[in-house]
Amino acid sequence: MYKPGGTIKSLLTDLEQHTYVLPAIQREFVWSAEQICRLFDSLMQGYPFGTMLFWNINPENSDKFKFFDFVRTYHERDNPHCPPLPIQYNKPLVAVLDGQQRMTALNIGLRGSYAEKVKWKWWSSPDAFPTKRMYLNLLSEANFETDDKFEFVFREDGLSEHEAKSLWFPVGEILGLSGGPDMQDWIEKFELQKEQRKTAYRTLDMLYRVIHTDQLISYYEEKNQDIERVLSIFIRINSGGTKLSYSDLLLSVAVAQWQTLDARDEIHKVVDEMNSIGSRFNFSKDLVLKAGLMLADIGNVGFKVANFTHENMTTLESKWKGIRKALVLATHLLSSFGFNGQVLRADSALLPIAYYLYIRKFGDSYLTDNKYVDDRHEIRQWLVKTLLKSSGIWGSGLDTFLGRLRDVINNHGDSGFPINEIVSEMNKSGKSLTFEQEEMEDLLDVQYGQPLTFSVLSLLFSHLDLSHHFHIDHVYPKSKLVKRELEALGFSVAEIDLFGEMANKLPNLQLLQGAINVQKQAQSPAQWADDAFTGAQRPAYVSINMLGTLPRDPKGFEDFFTARRNLLQQRLSALLA
């Protein structure tokens, strides 16, 4: 039987006083700004808020568990995580098992802010994450395309509140209003027509009632103090909706069992650090937690309760400093190979590399020391080949596969990356790195914009130092192969269609340093090479990049494309034989 829980205002008061807390098993806040706005619109339209599930924790048990606060000022880069709370001694608490996302959305919309990255701006840019607060247009009309009736948006403070068809009310201010006169005073600050004043007051009054007077909160409560029962309930209620990773639950076990370090905080920190390296990656806490199991030589690397015993978690904590160092070093290594989150097709490929670096106890010098140059080359070639296999090296049977690679590296990796032994084990595991002719033909047809394209190019041109910022560049500018340009030169419809297909394919692509690519712009490749190189530099550049005869105009493009495809095919066959 559910129980009434009062108003949204009373709920937020309890949040502020930390009466409601988040147990460690809860995941992070994952709603977008649009989802928050839709929740408020639903409340204004009278839709059900949904019943929540609370776990009442007795005062004598409040210091036995790790708890977190609700996000209030969300910042995608600097503040995306639920802040940890200090140990709560002898205090009655209500842990939220179901309802976190809705409660956090209310907290951000009414008491906080939301800062997400502006598209195309750099992550490091100070103005890439403008702080925005929720506003309600008191003059809004129903949006029949989305079923939204009220216009809630996140806007930067300081913008004009009154526009032609808009009167923007800062939603958080409703908490400080005491009723009709206050609302009337707020509206009267603006020059509005009579009907607009009526509309604005009706909308603001509806918001006031939703927040201050309507009894919208209802909940079920669990009073049992057994954490195993609570965990079981939590798994059941999170089996649908936004998928809850099982690692979130197991992470809570680590949080409860680490004695010195805060497991959740440590894992979040290393994820953030890894993802900030180079041109940024997209590693998850699932990957880092799995890396912990693999590098600490725990079990079979799987997310199974049996692997998260007190003994294993003690081992993981004792080895954590070295594990974290190896993960960060491995990410730097991948970045030096030119990889980032957009072109790394399988994050799990990092794990065997990190394990090798961990057991060898390498430091930062590994990235640049000449005595490791061959070792780094072996790792790079192996990594790229695993990413090129269409069968999916990093797919099914991953936990068993990682366990076998761990054994091979542990047994044979004391003097160098054991490439031969690894390849042999992969053959036994049905994950061969042998490429059939059909697979190689498919690789020659990869296109600009596909994650796989970088891996193919980096294999073909492994002489490049990809630790510098390289672009995937069209050898013959795509802008010179468009219909309008080619029609003016007298090409047929069939030729124009063919050029359009070839423009983005591998034989017309190369890796070029970013600054040089900007300099090259839309010049014909022959003209650019004439201007960029002198003397013997030009033929040397053309040769090492397998460019053949560079065309000066579109008439030579098809011959160039065909000749270079043949050259690339020969090299690819030799590398993948």
N, C-alpha and C positions, 0 to 999 in steps of 0.2 A: 504494500500500500504506500503510495507516495504521500509526502507531506508538503504543506505550503511553506515556502521559504521567504515570503515577503517581497519587497520591491527591489528594483535594480539599484536604487540609491542605497538601501540598507546593505545590499550585497557588496557594493563598492566600499562602503564604510568598513565592512568586515575584512575586505581585501587589504585595505590600507593598514588595518590593525594586525594583520597577519593571523587572523583567526582561520582563514582559508589558506592552505598551503599546497604545494605540489610535491608529491612523493618522487623519489628518484626514478621510479619506473616510468614516469611521464616523459613523453617525447617533447621536442621543442615546439614552439609556436610556429605553425606552418601556413597560416592564412595570409592571403594577399590583401592589399588595400581594398580591392573590389569586393572581396568576400565580406570584409568588415562592413562596408557600406550596405551590402545587400542584407546583412543581418539587421541593421538598424531600420532599413526600409520594411523588412518583414514585420518587425515589432510595431512599426507605425501603422501597418495595414491590418494588425490584429492577428497575425499568424502565430501559432504556438511557438513558444521559445524552446520547448523540449525539456524533458525531465533529466536532472543530473543525478549522479551517483556520488555520495560522500562517504568517507570512512571516518567515523568518530574515533579519535585516538585518546585514550585515557591519559591524564596528566603524568602518571607514574611511568608511562611508556614514551613520552614525547621526546626524550633524549636518546632513544634507541635507534632512531632512523634519521636519514639525511633528507632534508626538505629544501625546496626552492621556492622563490617568490615568483609572482606573475610578472611577465613583461609589461612594462608601462611605456617606456620610450624606445620603441623598436628602431634599430639602425642596422641595415642589412650587412654592413661591413664591420662596424665598431661595437654593436650591441645587439647581436641576434639571439643570444642565449638567455635562458631563464637564470636570474641571479641567485646564487646560493644564499641560504639563510644561516645564521649562526645556530649552534645547537640550542634547541628549545627545551629548557629545563622546567619540569613540573608545570606544564601549561596544557590545558585542553586545546586540542587542535582538530580541525576538520580537513582531512586530505581529500583532494578532488581526484576521483578515479575516472569520472566521465563528465565532461563539460568544460575542460580546460580551454579549448579553442574559443568557445563562445564567451567564457568569462574574461579571457584575455582580450578578445575583440572589444568587449564593453569597456575594459580598463583602458585600452589604447584610445578608443573613440571618445571617451568622456574625461579621462584624466591624463592622457599622454599624447604621443606623437608617433608618426610613421615616416621613416626615411629610407627610401629604396633608390637603387642606382638609376641615374638618368641614362637612357640608351645612348651609346656611342661615346660617352665620356670615360676617361681612364679611372680605374678603381682608386688610384692614388690621388686623384684630383680633389681638392678641398670642396669644390662646388658640385661634385658628382652625386652627392646624397643630400639634397635639400630637405630640411626638416619641415614636415607638413602636419597640420592638425585637421581634424574633421570639422566640416562645415555643412550646414543644411540650408538649401535655398528655400526660403519661406514662401516664395512665389512660384515654386516649381509646378510643372504640369506632368501628368502621368506619361511614362514612356511605354508606349504600347508594343514596342519591339522587344523589350526585355521584361515586361510585367512589373517594372519598378514604377511606383507611384510618386515617391519622394526622392528628391535629388540630393543625396549625400555624397560629398566628395572630400578628398584630402587636398588642402590648399596650403600654400605658404602664407604665414602671417604677413600683414602689411599690405595685402592686395585690397583693392576697392571692395567694400562690402555691398554697396548699392550700385547696380547696373540697370540697364533698360528693363530686363525681365527677371532680374535676380536681386534677392536680398539675402546676403550670406550671413547666417548666424553661427558663431563658434559654438559647436555642440556642447563642449565642456562647460560653458557658462550656465547651462541649465541647472547644474548642481547648486549654483549660488543664488538662483532666483527663488523667491518665496511665494510666488503666485501671480494672480492677475495684474495687480498694479505694477509690479516689477516688469512683467512682460510688456505691458502697455507702454511703460516708460522707454523700454529698449526700442520698440518699434517707432515711437514718436520722434526719435532722433533723426529720422529720414523723411524726406519729402515724398510722400506716396499718395496716390489717388485713393479715394474712399474704398473702392472694391479691393485694391491691393492691400490696404490696411486690414480689411476683414480677412482676406486670405492669409496674410502673414500671421495675424493673431490666432486664427483657427489652427494653423500648422504648428505654431509655437506652443499653443495650449495642448495640442495632441502630444507633442514631444514631452511637455511637462508631466502630463498624466502617465505616459509610458514609463518615465523615469522615477517619478515621485510617488504616485498613488496606486497604479495598477499592480495587483499582486501577481506578478508574472513568474516568479521563481517557484519551482517545485522540485522535489528531489526524493530519491530513495536513500536510505542510510544503512551502512554496515557497521555494526558495533563490535564484531569479533576482532580480537587483538592478534590473531594468528596470521603472520605475514604470508604463510603458504596459501591460506584460504584467500587472502586479499589478492595475491598474485594470480591465482586461478580465476577469480572474478574478473580481474583486469584483462587477462588474455581473452576471456569470452566476450566481453563487451567491446573489445577492440579488434574483433575478427572481421569487421566490415568497415565501410567508410574510408577515410584516409588511412592507408595501410600502415600499421604499426610494425616496424621491424622487430623481429624477435631479439635482435641484438640490443634493442632498447631495454628489454626486460632483463637480459643477462648483464647488461651494463650496471643495472641497479644492484645486482648481486655483488659485482666488483666494488661498487661504491660502498656497500655495507661492510665488505670484508677487508678493504685496504686500511691499514692502521695509521700510516704516516701521510700519505698523499691522498688527494681527492681525485678519485679515478675519473669521475665525469669531467671535472675541470681540466685534468691532464690530457684527456683524450680530445676535448674540444680545442685546447690550446695547440696540440700538435696538428690537428686537422687544419686549423686556421693558418698555422705557420707553413705547412706543406702547400696549401692552396695559394698562398701569397708569393710563392717562388716563381721567378721568371715571368712568363706571360700568363701565369695563373693556371691552376689545375682545379679539378672538381672532385677531389677525393672525399669520401664520406667517413663518418665515424664507424660504420660497419666494417669498412676496409681496415681502418686502424685497429679496431678490436680484433679482427681476424689476424692482422699482422702480429698483435701481441701474443696470440696463441701460437702462431707459427714460429716466431723468433724466440719465444721462451720455451720451445720444445714441449708444448702442452698438447697431449692427446692427438687427435687426428685433424686438428684445425677447424673442426665443425662447431657451429653454434648449438651445442648441446649442453643441457644442464650438468651432465656428468663431467664436462670439462671445466666447470666453474665451481669446483670445490674450494674449500677454505685453503687447502694446501696449494692448489694450483694458483689461486689468486695471490697468495703470499709470494709464490715464485715469480709471478708476473710483476708484482710491485717491486720486488728486489731487483729485477732486471730492467725495470722500466726506463731508467736513465739511458742505458745503452741502446735499448730498443728505439726510443725516441730519436736518439742521435743517428741511428742507422736509417730510420725512415726519412728524416730530413735530408741526410746525405744522398740517399737513393733518389729522392725527388730532385735535388740539385743535379744529379747525374743525368736523369731523364731530361731535365731542362737544357743541360749542355748538349744533349743529342738533338735539340730543337723541338722537343715535344712540349705540349701544353694540353689543357683540358679539352680543346677542340679537336685535336688530332690523335690523342691517345685513345685508341678504340677499346681497350680493356684495362681498367685500373688494376685488376688483379695481377697483371704482368709485373707490377712493381715488387710484389712480395718475394719471389725467389731472389731478385737482385738485392733487396734489403736484407734478406737472410744471409746471403753471401758476404755482404759488407759487414754485417753484425758479427759473424763468427770469425772474420779476419781482423776485427777491431780496427778498421780503417778510420782515419780522420779526414779532415778537409783536404789534406795534401793529395789524397787519392785522385781528386778531380783534375789536378794539373801536373803532377809529378811524371816526368818522362819515363820512369821505370815501370809505370803502370799503363803506358799507352797501348800496348798490345792487349792487355787485360780489358781495358775499356772498349777497345775495338771489338773484341769477342762478344762482350755483353751487348753492345749496340747491334751487331749483326744478328745475334740470336734473338734479341727482342723484336727487331723489325720483322724477321721471318715469321715469328709466332703471330704477329699482328696481321701479316699478309695472308695467312692460311684461311681460305674461304670456309673450311670445315669448322672453324671456331675452336682454337686451342683452349681458350679460356672460358668455355661454356660448360657443358654437362660434366658431372663427375669432378668438379673443381676441387673439393676438399681432399679427396683421395689423391688427385693429381699433385696438389701442393705438398701433401705429405710425402709423396715419393720423391719429388724434387728436393725437398728438405733433406731426406736421407742421403740422396746422391751428393748434394753440396757438402753435407756434414762429413761424408766419408771420403770425398775426393777433392774438396776445395781448399786444401791447406796451402797450396802453392800457386793457385791461379783459378780463374773461373773454369770449372770442369765441363767445357762445352761438349766434348766427345761423349763423356759419360751421361750427360743430360740428354743429348740427342738419342743415345741408345735407349735410355729409360723411356723417353717419349715414344719411341717406336714400339716398345713393349706395351705401352699404355694406350695404343691406338691413336696417338696424336703425332703422327709422323710429320716431319718438316720437308718431306719430299714433295715436289711440285710437279703435277702432270702438265702436259703441253697446253691443255685447255685452260688450266688455271693461269698459266703465264700469259696466254692470249687475253684473258679477262683483265689481267693487271695492266696490259698495254692499253686497255680501253678505259681505264679509270679517268675521272673527269675533275676539272677544277671545282673546288668547293666540297669535295668528298673527303672525309677524314682519312681514308685509305691512301689518298694521293700523296700526302706528305711522306708516308712510310715508304712508298715505292721510290720516290725521288731520293730520299735519304739513303736507301740501299744502293741505288744506281750511282750516286755521287757521294760516296762515303768519304772522299777526300776533303769535303767542305767542313769547316769548323762552325758547326751549327749552334755553338754557344752564342754567337752573334745573332742579331735579329734578322732572320731571313724571311722573305716573302715567296709565295708561289707565284711566278710571273709568267704571263703569256709571251712566248718568244716573239711571235708575230702578233702585234697588238690586236686584241679582239675588236677594238673600236674601228679598225681599218678593214674588218671583214664583215661589216653589217650590210644589209640589203641595199641601203641607199648608196653607199660608197661603191659597192660592186656593180650595181646597175649602171652607174655613171661611167664605169670602165668597160661596159659592154658584155659582162658575164651573163650566161644564160641562167634561167630559173633553177635548173638542175645543179649547175655549178655553185650557185649562191647557197642552195640548200646543203650541198656537200661541205662547203666551207664553213657554214654555220655549225655543222656537226663536228668537224675536225678542230675548230678553234679552241674548244675547251678540253680536248683529249690530251693524254700524256705526251705524245710526240711534240706538241706545241707548248709544253710547260717546262719550266726550269726553276731552280732555287736561286734567288738573287737577294743579296743583302738589301735591307729596307731602304737605306739611303740611296743606293745605286738604282734601285727600282724606281724611286721617285724621280731621280735624274733622267732615267731612260724614257719614262712616260710613253707617248704614243709614236715614238720614232720607229721607222722600219729597222729590223735587227741589223741589217748590213750597214745602214747609215750610223746607227748607234755605235756599233763596233768600230767603225772608222774613226768616230769622234772620241771614243772612250779609251782606245789603245793605240800605242805607237810601236813601230818596228815589229819585233818578234812577239810582242805581247798579244797581238791580235790572233795569229794562228795558234798560239799556245792556249789561249782562252777557248777558242772555237774547238780545238781538239779535245781538251780535257772535259768539256761539257757536251761533247758529241753533237755539235751543231751542224756539221757538214758545210754545205754551201748556203750561206745566209741570203735569203731573198731580199731584194730591194723594193719589190712591189708585189701585189697579190698574184701576179701572173706566175711568179716562181714559188708560190706557197704550197701548192699540191705536191710538186716534186720534192721540195724541202721536207714536207710532212712524211711522205712515203720513205724517203731515204733515212730520215732520223728514226722512224719507227723500226726500220730494219736494224739500225745500229743499236737501238735500245733493246730490241729483241735478242740480239746476240749477247749483249752484256748480261741481260737478265737471265738468259739460259745458263750462262757460265756461272753466275752467282748462286742460282738456285738448283744447280745440278746435284 
